[in-house]
């Protein structure tokens, strides 16, 4: 039997404290009602046309067969880790840009992404953190980790970076608000783009995604170029963006000279507009 097709889905994990925190806030503040009593499969909730599933498996390792349903788009609630333990609220597309696939998904495989969902989530994270006067970074991350095998667009909304933040109900509420914003549809026409260059956390691209008429899906950081990201994968960042995507936002100083020259030659061959930032 083929999985049933549904609207947007939110995926949380019982093994992830930040994910549990976010799910609890979604249930409390958005009136998600449990719908799976007496049924096998994931713990399932519903609010309007949005389904939330709480799985045992950590989000980065979830596969299509784990859901028993076929969502139109998927937003994962997750924890975020960093080497600096900086308090953070993040959002990003998923995929493995190189042959390295240490954290779920397949090597050199990208998820589909809808840039407007990244923008909507990121905007709420920034606005709510600022409104609350919180000392927490809000940023878009480069494309990384799994899952990569869904036939629906995927994004992650995350709380970082230590157990103190993962269990913070204030951050849980902000992340829940951002996820609900991402689950909604966009009624504004903006230009889809792929971001290139900079570090894993790009302030320039984050600002471009929230303060201009561009909305960014996949982001290819400098370290992916250092790791010899292939021409095929660079092209797939556009092909795996839902909707027309013919624009590249290039962090000019965020790439080495040779990397930038190589990228610009490829973008020209593909007839991609280049916007310097």
SEMIVO-567030 format. One line per field, with one value per residue (C-alpha): x, y, z. Coordinates in steps of 0.1 Angstrom, whole numbers, plus 2048, in hexadecimal, padded with zeros to 3 digits. Each point is the difference from the previous one (the first is absolute). Layout:
# SEMIVO-567030
xx: [X, ...]
yy: [Y, ...]
zz: [Z, ...]
//
This chain:
# SEMIVO-567030
xx: [800, 80D, 804, 7E4, 808, 7FC, 808, 81F, 80F, 814, 818, 80C, 815, 7FC, 826, 806, 7FA, 7FD, 7E8, 7EA, 800, 7F5, 7E5, 7F2, 7FD, 7EF, 7E6, 7FB, 7FE, 7F3, 7E6, 80E, 7E9, 80C, 7F1, 812, 7F1, 7FC, 815, 823, 81B, 80D, 7EE, 7EC, 7EF, 7EB, 7F9, 7EC, 813, 821, 80A, 81A, 811, 816, 818, 81A, 81A, 816, 7F6, 81F, 7FC, 7DA, 7F7, 7E0, 7F4, 801, 7E3, 7E5, 7F3, 80B, 802, 800, 81D, 813, 80E, 815, 802, 823, 81D, 81F, 823, 81F, 824, 7FC, 7E0, 7F2, 7DA, 7F0, 7E0, 806, 7EF, 80E, 7FB, 80E, 818, 823, 813, 81F, 809, 7FF, 7DF, 807, 7DF, 7E4, 7F7, 814, 821, 7FC, 7DA, 7EA, 7DD, 7E6, 7FC, 7E5, 813, 7E1, 7FD, 825, 7F9, 7DF, 810, 81F, 7ED, 7EB, 81F, 811, 7E1, 7F7, 824, 803, 7DE, 809, 822, 811, 825, 7FE, 80C, 7E6, 80F, 7FC, 818, 811, 7F0, 80B, 7F6, 7E3, 7E6, 805, 7E8, 7DD, 7ED, 7F2, 813, 811, 80E, 80C, 7F8, 818, 807, 825, 818, 7FF, 7E7, 7F8, 7F3, 7F1, 7E8, 7F9, 7DA, 805, 816, 7E8, 7E3, 814, 80B, 7DC, 7F4, 81B, 7F5, 7DC, 80A, 814, 7E3, 7EA, 7FE, 811, 7EA, 81E, 814, 825, 81F, 80D, 825, 81D, 81B, 825, 81E, 807, 801, 7E6, 7ED, 7FF, 7F5, 7FF, 7EA, 7EA, 7FA, 7FA, 7E6, 7EC, 806, 7FE, 7E9, 815, 7F8, 81B, 7FE, 821, 820, 822, 81B, 825, 809, 7EC, 816, 81F, 7F3, 7FD, 7DA, 7F9, 7F2, 7E2, 7F8, 803, 7E6, 7E9, 7FD, 7EB, 7EF, 7F5, 7F0, 7DB, 7F4, 815, 823, 818, 812, 820, 808, 826, 812, 81D, 81A, 7F3, 811, 824, 809, 803, 7E0, 7ED, 80E, 7F6, 7DE, 7F9, 80A, 7E8, 7E4, 805, 7FE, 7DF, 7F2, 7FD, 7FD, 81C, 7F9, 81F, 7FC]
yy: [800, 822, 81A, 819, 823, 81C, 825, 80D, 7EA, 809, 7E4, 7FF, 7E6, 7F1, 7FB, 826, 817, 81F, 7EE, 7F5, 824, 80E, 7E5, 807, 825, 7F7, 7EB, 81A, 820, 7F3, 7E7, 7E1, 7E3, 7DC, 7EA, 7DF, 7EF, 7DB, 801, 7F4, 818, 822, 815, 817, 821, 817, 826, 80B, 7F2, 7FC, 7DD, 7FC, 7DE, 7F8, 7E4, 7EC, 805, 820, 817, 7FF, 7DA, 800, 7EE, 804, 7DD, 80C, 818, 7E9, 820, 815, 825, 81D, 80F, 7F7, 815, 7F0, 80D, 7F9, 808, 812, 7FA, 816, 7FE, 822, 7F7, 822, 804, 800, 7FC, 7F3, 7F5, 7EE, 7E9, 7DD, 7ED, 7F3, 816, 7EA, 7DB, 805, 7F4, 7FB, 80D, 7EF, 800, 7F4, 80F, 81A, 802, 81E, 803, 814, 823, 81B, 821, 812, 7E8, 807, 825, 7FE, 7EC, 815, 821, 7F4, 7F3, 822, 815, 7EC, 7FF, 825, 807, 7EB, 811, 7DE, 7FB, 7E6, 7FE, 7FC, 7F3, 7EC, 7E3, 7F2, 7E1, 7E1, 7DE, 7E9, 7F6, 803, 7E6, 810, 809, 81E, 821, 7FE, 81A, 7FF, 819, 7FC, 80B, 802, 7F8, 7F0, 7EE, 821, 80E, 7E0, 7FF, 825, 805, 824, 7F3, 7E3, 818, 815, 7E2, 7F3, 822, 7FF, 7DD, 80A, 81E, 7E8, 7E8, 81C, 80A, 81F, 81B, 816, 7FC, 800, 7F5, 7DD, 7FE, 7E9, 80F, 7FA, 807, 80A, 7EB, 7E6, 81D, 81C, 822, 80E, 7E6, 800, 825, 7FC, 7E6, 815, 824, 7FF, 7F2, 7E0, 7E0, 7E6, 7DA, 7EE, 810, 7F4, 80C, 805, 7E0, 7EC, 810, 7F7, 7DC, 800, 803, 7F3, 814, 7E8, 808, 825, 7FE, 7EA, 81C, 811, 7E1, 7F5, 822, 7FF, 81A, 815, 806, 812, 817, 7FB, 816, 7FF, 80B, 80F, 801, 7DF, 7EC, 7FD, 810, 7DF, 7F3, 81F, 7FF, 7DC, 806, 81F, 7ED, 7E4, 818, 812, 7E0, 7F8, 822, 808, 824, 809, 818, 80B, 804]
zz: [800, 7F6, 81D, 802, 7F3, 819, 805, 812, 81B, 81F, 80C, 823, 813, 822, 803, 7FA, 81E, 7EB, 7E8, 81E, 80D, 7DF, 7FC, 823, 7F7, 7DF, 813, 81B, 7EA, 7DF, 80C, 7EF, 808, 802, 7E5, 801, 81F, 7F9, 7E0, 7F9, 7F5, 80C, 81B, 7EA, 805, 7EA, 7FF, 7E1, 7E2, 812, 80D, 81C, 805, 81E, 7F8, 814, 7E5, 800, 7E4, 7EB, 7FB, 7F8, 7DF, 7EC, 80B, 825, 7FB, 7F1, 7EF, 7E3, 80A, 7E7, 814, 820, 81C, 81A, 824, 80D, 817, 7F2, 80C, 7FB, 80B, 812, 812, 7F5, 807, 7DE, 7EC, 7DD, 7E0, 7E2, 7E2, 802, 7EA, 7FD, 7E7, 7FF, 805, 826, 80F, 825, 80D, 7EC, 7DB, 7E3, 7F2, 7E6, 803, 807, 80D, 7EE, 810, 7FE, 808, 80C, 81D, 80A, 7FE, 814, 81C, 801, 801, 81E, 813, 7FC, 808, 81F, 80D, 7FC, 810, 81E, 803, 7FF, 7FD, 7E6, 7DC, 7E5, 7E0, 7E0, 7FE, 7E2, 7F0, 814, 80E, 7F9, 7F8, 7DA, 7F2, 803, 7E1, 813, 809, 822, 819, 824, 81C, 81D, 823, 80A, 80E, 823, 816, 811, 7DF, 7F4, 81D, 803, 7FC, 7F2, 7E4, 7FB, 7FB, 7E7, 7EC, 800, 7F3, 7E5, 7F6, 7FD, 7EA, 7EA, 7FD, 7F2, 7DC, 7F2, 7F0, 7F6, 7E0, 806, 7ED, 808, 804, 80A, 817, 7FB, 816, 823, 81F, 80C, 810, 7E7, 80E, 7DD, 7F1, 81F, 7FB, 7DB, 808, 819, 7F6, 7D9, 7E6, 7FD, 811, 803, 801, 7FD, 80C, 7F4, 819, 7FA, 812, 7E6, 7E5, 814, 800, 7DA, 7FC, 7DD, 7E3, 800, 824, 7FA, 7E4, 815, 81A, 7E5, 7F3, 823, 808, 7FB, 7E7, 7E9, 80D, 7E9, 819, 814, 81E, 803, 820, 7EC, 81C, 80E, 7E4, 7F6, 7DE, 7EE, 80E, 7F6, 7DD, 7FB, 80E, 7EB, 7E0, 809, 808, 7DF, 7ED, 811, 7F9, 826, 80B, 819, 81C, 814, 825]
//
